Amino acid sequence: LKRSRETERADAEKRGIVAIPGKARKLADAITPVGTCPDMCPEFERVERAVQNAVWGEEKVGMGIIARGRHMTLPIETRMVKTFKRSDAGKGEQLPSDLRPPAVLKQTCDYLFNDLLANATSLGQVHHFLWDRTRAVRNDFSIQQVTKVEDVRLAVECYERMARFHIASLHHCATAEPYEGYSAPQEREQLDKTLLSLMQYYDDNRHRLELPNEPEFRAYCILFQLRAPEPNLEDRVQSWPRNLAQDPRVQIALKLYAAACSTERRGPFKNYPTAPVIARQDWELFWKLIGSSQVSFLMACVAEMHFGSVRDMVLKSIVRTSRVGKTVNGKTSGSTDWTMEELWDLFNFDEEDQLVAFCEQYGLQFQNREDDGKAYLELGS
């Protein structure tokens, strides 16, 4: 196989299908490779990983034999899926036989989501495998730079499914890490890259094929921007086609964006004493919208990434204003009126213990009022 691979590379370089390592090439002469791999995992990689004992558990089947206290497993080639590998200048570009064409990449996504994930006992059981293999799928699409209408349609479908996978993963893995080494920031990074590529496909092919799911993913992008608000976002949305900008999903995403971003005051009036009074309606609106039927499950999952920052701003605004003796919605410094009940709609936790633990992270504790025993947040310390 190694000799065959060397022959393939030499022939591909001679025919100009792949670049020659170390040889300068004009941008106009850049090569866009076309994949020829008919399987979910290239033959050379299958053999190489089997020899190196680098076959993942999801790619094996039990043999029903126990040896030295271990269950023996056997690699199954039809279950093997190409792994993600960073480009290595020393090894040269991937060969056409390493790259899967769009139809095979679609087949790979079908297997990952319809078979492997659908039959798993939990997302955590197969998440790491899917995280790596979907990254490899995106890499194959990126290298080939597909432009044919049918290929683009397949690419868009795959990217949409992969984006939904990352969004759902961020929610299901938010409370407890599914396995050692799971990283929410890396999950967000891959979602960001997936959405960015998807938006590029939308922009470049708007008049070439139908894009029925574009409003759904534009809405996700708006909510994803809550981490780094853009001052001209609404103007940019207005530049989109009217049917896209006016889609209910896009409009509700904009309302959530406006409500969440208004909790953080910027500019010369950021410390204005009535800011928390003004913003309270926005905080309550944000949580009300999240719980409404207008917001889909996946939209709520994207917004969930920013719940912490919204709650952080709510608490800091209340504390800052109360401690300097300013009035906040009728409550003054030293007041015992910020009860658990009063705070509930502003923080929107599922359990009281979660609100207590959140406030304790900032050195704040709840006390009991003498007159009725209700718990209130002590802000005078």
Summary of the structure (lengths in Angstrom):
residues: 381
radius of gyration: 26.4
end to end distance: 72.4
largest distance: 88.7
contacts: 1054
relative contact order: 0.06
helix: 58%
strand: 6%
